[in-house]
Amino acid sequence: MQLLVAFCFAAAVVNAATNSALACYEMALEESTFFEEEDLAAGVDGPAIAEVTIIRFSANTENRAVALARVNKVIKGPIDSAVIAIVADRSSCNRGFEVGATGIVVGQFRRDIQGMFEITAVSERLDDRQERRILRVGRQK
């Protein structure tokens, strides 16, 4: 009986921990939606590329995050607005957005139902990014 109680308690603790603070279970799988200039030089590309600063969250669902962002610099694409929406997949391994965060987003573009420019951003695993950067440095030598 004590073993059953201990098991139930342990299961409840694990369940509470995983539901309240989902964390990526393996650091090698951690992802980021933001890129840097060196990533673009290494071949990261898409139809819309902009350096943005997140100014507020617009909506979150279980699988998607939407944030409003100020456009600091248009790098590629027909971005004609000072503020755009950034849509990204959410997971326990994706770093997501923080208000005030600045970075480069890359992805597909469209206008939403109200006419706001929207980028559906791609994410990249951080270990893939590190590997690409190491390979690029090796080729430059």
N, C-alpha and C positions, 0 to 999 in steps of 0.2 A: 504494500500500500504506500509506504514512504517513497519507494522508487517511482511509482505512478505520479504522486504529488510532485516530486522533484522534476520529473519529465515534463509535466504540464506547466510547471512554473518556468522551466527553461524555454519551452516552446512559446509561452506568452511573452517572455522577455525578447526572444529573437524576433517574433512577429512585431512587437511594438517598435523595436529598433529599426527594422527594415522598412516599416511603414512610415515612421516619422522622419527618418533621415536616410533616404535612399542614397547609397554611395556606390560608386562603381566598384564592382567586386574584384576587378583586376586593373591595376594602373595602366597596363599596356593598351587597354581598350578605351581609355579616357579620350574624349573628343573635344574639339573647339570649333566654334563657328567663325571666329575671328582669325584672319590671316595677317601676315606682315609683308612689307615690300619685298623682302628676300624670297618669299614664297612665290610671288608673281614672277620674279626674275627666273625662278626655277621651273616655271611652266604651269603654275596654277592659273586657270583661265575659266571664263564663263561669259555669257552674254551681257551681264551687268556686274560691274565691279565699282565699289565706292568705299571711301573711308568715312566712317560714321561714328557718332557718339550717341549712345542710348540715352533718351531723355525721359521715357516712361514706358511702363508696361501697358499694353492695350488689352490683351486677352491671353489666357492660358487654358489649355485643355489638357487632357491626360497625355496626349502625344505631340502637341504642338504648342509653341510659344510665339506670341506676336508682341513685338515692341515697336514703339515709335522712335525714330532716330533722326538726328540732325545730320544732314549731309555736309561733311567737312571738305570733301574733294571727290569729284566724279573722275574715275579712272577709265571707265569704259561703259558704253551703253547710253540710251536716251533718257538719262535721269535729268528731269527738268524741275524738280521740286526741292525746296530747302529742307523739308521733312518727309521722310518715307517710312513705310512699314517694313519691318524685317520679320519674316516668318521662318521658324526653324523647328526641326524635329526635337522633341524632348526625350531624354532617357536618363537613367541613373549615371550613364557615362558621359553625357554631354554637359559641358560646363554652363551652357546657356548664357543668359544676359544678366548684367547688373546695371542699374541706372548709373550713368556716368562713365561706363566702360567705353573705350574707343578702340577701333580696329577696322580692318578691311573685311568687307563681306563680299562674297562671290556667289552668283546664282542666276536663276531664271527670273525674268521680270514680267510683270503684268500690271494692269490697273484694277483695283478692286471695284466693287459695285458703286462706291461713292466717287470714283475717279482718282483715288490716291495711288501713287506709284508704290509698288510692293515688290520686294525681292524675296524669293524663296531661296534661302541661303543653304549652301552645302556646308557640311562639317567634315572634319578630317581627324582621324585618330592621331594622337600626339606622337605615338611611336612611329607611324608612317611619315609624319612630318620630319621627325628627327632623322630618320633613315634617309629621306630625300635630301635634307640639308647636308648630311655627312657625305653622301654620294656626290653632291654638287661641289663641295669643297675639294674632294678627292680628284674630280675631273679638272678643276682649275689649276692644280699643281703641275 
